[in-house]
Amino acid sequence: MAQALAAAGRGLAVVAEPPQFGLERSPLLAGGSPVTIDDWAAWDPDHYAAPEIQRLAQELGAWVKANVAA
């Protein structure tokens, strides 16, 4: 939604996903240095779906590196 509004000239969008609607990526700087976001995931190791949760977290991390990280 934020990107659609920005593309329509209705403001700015600061997002972590790839640009859409003809928008271009621009680095967000603070004090001259790029702003970074550290993502992390945690779950109970005894959770019945722990292996699937770990696989999902790893796949999400790989996707972010391939599609979002500049």
Short mmCIF file of the C-alpha atoms (twelve columns), coordinates in Angstrom:
data_MODEL
# 
_entry.id   MODEL 
# 
loop_
_atom_site.group_PDB 
_atom_site.id 
_atom_site.type_symbol 
_atom_site.label_atom_id 
_atom_site.label_alt_id 
_atom_site.label_comp_id 
_atom_site.label_asym_id 
_atom_site.label_seq_id 
_atom_site.Cartn_x 
_atom_site.Cartn_y 
_atom_site.Cartn_z 
_atom_site.pdbx_PDB_model_num 
ATOM 1  C CA . MET A 1  0.000  0.000   0.000   1 
ATOM 2  C CA . ALA A 2  2.808  2.416   0.915   1 
ATOM 3  C CA . GLN A 3  4.563  1.827   -2.400  1 
ATOM 4  C CA . ALA A 4  1.348  2.283   -4.378  1 
ATOM 5  C CA . LEU A 5  0.691  5.609   -2.671  1 
ATOM 6  C CA . ALA A 6  4.287  6.753   -3.254  1 
ATOM 7  C CA . ALA A 7  4.078  5.760   -6.925  1 
ATOM 8  C CA . ALA A 8  0.892  7.811   -7.205  1 
ATOM 9  C CA . GLY A 9  2.765  10.858  -5.892  1 
ATOM 10 C CA . ARG A 10 1.015  10.799  -2.513  1 
ATOM 11 C CA . GLY A 11 4.119  10.611  -0.302  1 
ATOM 12 C CA . LEU A 12 7.202  8.541   0.411   1 
ATOM 13 C CA . ALA A 13 7.528  4.876   1.307   1 
ATOM 14 C CA . VAL A 14 10.232 3.345   3.494   1 
ATOM 15 C CA . VAL A 15 9.931  -0.408  3.043   1 
ATOM 16 C CA . ALA A 16 12.110 -3.504  3.227   1 
ATOM 17 C CA . GLU A 17 10.673 -5.297  0.207   1 
ATOM 18 C CA . PRO A 18 11.748 -4.860  -3.435  1 
ATOM 19 C CA . PRO A 19 10.477 -1.729  -5.222  1 
ATOM 20 C CA . GLN A 20 7.234  -1.996  -7.197  1 
ATOM 21 C CA . PHE A 21 5.051  0.216   -9.409  1 
ATOM 22 C CA . GLY A 22 8.037  1.767   -11.198 1 
ATOM 23 C CA . LEU A 23 9.668  3.003   -7.991  1 
ATOM 24 C CA . GLU A 24 13.440 2.908   -7.618  1 
ATOM 25 C CA . ARG A 25 15.505 1.807   -4.643  1 
ATOM 26 C CA . SER A 26 17.306 4.582   -2.794  1 
ATOM 27 C CA . PRO A 27 19.495 4.047   0.276   1 
ATOM 28 C CA . LEU A 28 18.219 5.360   3.585   1 
ATOM 29 C CA . LEU A 29 21.074 7.124   5.373   1 
ATOM 30 C CA . ALA A 30 21.551 8.211   8.961   1 
ATOM 31 C CA . GLY A 31 24.595 10.345  9.667   1 
ATOM 32 C CA . GLY A 32 25.943 9.463   6.213   1 
ATOM 33 C CA . SER A 33 25.811 5.693   6.843   1 
ATOM 34 C CA . PRO A 34 23.242 3.252   5.437   1 
ATOM 35 C CA . VAL A 35 20.470 2.252   7.824   1 
ATOM 36 C CA . THR A 36 20.409 -1.497  8.342   1 
ATOM 37 C CA . ILE A 37 17.825 -3.861  9.773   1 
ATOM 38 C CA . ASP A 38 18.822 -6.985  11.672  1 
ATOM 39 C CA . ASP A 39 16.139 -9.652  11.456  1 
ATOM 40 C CA . TRP A 40 16.071 -12.686 13.691  1 
ATOM 41 C CA . ALA A 41 13.776 -15.557 14.473  1 
ATOM 42 C CA . ALA A 42 13.343 -17.618 17.628  1 
ATOM 43 C CA . TRP A 43 11.112 -20.503 18.624  1 
ATOM 44 C CA . ASP A 44 10.822 -23.187 21.250  1 
ATOM 45 C CA . PRO A 45 13.229 -25.975 20.208  1 
ATOM 46 C CA . ASP A 46 10.711 -28.478 21.572  1 
ATOM 47 C CA . HIS A 47 7.908  -27.170 19.348  1 
ATOM 48 C CA . TYR A 48 6.403  -30.009 17.321  1 
ATOM 49 C CA . ALA A 49 7.136  -28.099 14.089  1 
ATOM 50 C CA . ALA A 50 10.635 -26.862 15.023  1 
ATOM 51 C CA . PRO A 51 12.343 -28.371 11.933  1 
ATOM 52 C CA . GLU A 52 9.768  -26.790 9.610   1 
ATOM 53 C CA . ILE A 53 10.021 -23.438 11.390  1 
ATOM 54 C CA . GLN A 54 13.809 -23.542 11.038  1 
ATOM 55 C CA . ARG A 55 13.539 -24.400 7.340   1 
ATOM 56 C CA . LEU A 56 11.070 -21.544 6.803   1 
ATOM 57 C CA . ALA A 57 13.361 -19.087 8.623   1 
ATOM 58 C CA . GLN A 58 16.336 -20.189 6.529   1 
ATOM 59 C CA . GLU A 59 14.368 -19.913 3.279   1 
ATOM 60 C CA . LEU A 60 13.101 -16.476 4.239   1 
ATOM 61 C CA . GLY A 61 16.641 -15.350 5.045   1 
ATOM 62 C CA . ALA A 62 17.891 -16.621 1.690   1 
ATOM 63 C CA . TRP A 63 15.026 -14.860 -0.113  1 
ATOM 64 C CA . VAL A 64 15.761 -11.569 1.651   1 
ATOM 65 C CA . LYS A 65 19.445 -11.792 0.728   1 
ATOM 66 C CA . ALA A 66 18.585 -12.497 -2.906  1 
ATOM 67 C CA . ASN A 67 15.716 -10.010 -3.309  1 
ATOM 68 C CA . VAL A 68 15.964 -7.244  -0.735  1 
ATOM 69 C CA . ALA A 69 19.555 -6.787  0.418   1 
ATOM 70 C CA . ALA A 70 21.319 -4.219  -1.740  1 
# 
